[in-house]
Amino acid sequence: MRRQLHLPFIVGQDEDGTWIAEAALTPDIFVSGEGETREASLDDLRVQIARVVADSGAPEQLVVDVDVPEN
């Protein structure tokens, strides 16, 4: 099953030049990815998020259905 999760994230370089991307799934669950480039760190972050969701399921805070009225 394919599911889209929209998560805010931050990306930066550490002192060694490694790129690190981080996202919070919940206030208690943080996920990070690393790579030699910004894009590689984001790709790794996607892999790590998929692993957490596959192992534990999507956190309840991420599973919300909302009906939005059309204007």
C-alpha atoms as one frame of an Amber mdcrd trajectory, in Angstrom:
protein
   0.000   0.000   0.000   1.368   3.397  -0.942   0.662   6.290   1.385   1.765
   9.900   1.173   2.900  11.646   4.324   3.589  15.363   4.254   6.106  16.190
   6.966   8.088  19.330   7.658  11.818  18.709   7.740  15.104  20.524   8.116
  18.321  19.963   6.198  21.838  21.098   7.015  25.479  20.130   6.948  27.476
  19.026   9.958  31.049  20.103  10.628  32.381  17.204   8.510  30.317  18.242
   5.484  27.792  15.407   5.764  24.261  16.488   4.907  21.612  15.610   7.510
  17.840  15.765   7.005  15.563  15.492  10.053  11.812  15.239  10.560   9.573
  14.765  13.593   6.835  12.171  13.172   5.514  12.989  16.642   6.884  15.063
  19.513   8.669  11.872  20.669   9.678  10.263  17.359  12.412  11.898  15.283
  13.821  10.443  12.074  16.988  11.461  10.256  18.760  10.710   7.003  22.362
  11.320   5.984  24.165  11.690   2.691  27.022  13.258   0.800  24.574  15.688
  -0.857  21.375  17.432   0.200  19.367  15.204  -2.149  21.021  12.044  -0.795
  20.138  13.024   2.772  16.499  13.559   1.740  16.431  10.191  -0.046  17.798
   8.530   3.103  15.237  10.396   5.228  12.441   8.990   3.039  13.839   5.463
   3.515  14.072   5.906   7.297  10.517   7.296   7.537   9.227   4.342   5.497
  11.006   1.920   7.863   9.508   3.514  10.972   6.011   3.502   9.473   6.409
  -0.101   8.239   7.611  -1.264  11.663   5.272   0.734  13.888   2.501   2.013
  11.643   1.807   5.655  11.003   1.574   7.545  14.286  -2.004   8.438  15.171
  -1.183  12.129  14.839  -0.409  11.590  11.143  -3.619   9.792  10.262  -6.323
  12.408  10.036  -9.199  12.655   7.575 -10.636  16.123   7.169 -13.561  17.250
   5.041 -12.919  20.723   3.697 -15.880  22.571   2.201 -15.374  23.886  -1.307
 -15.680  27.608  -1.884
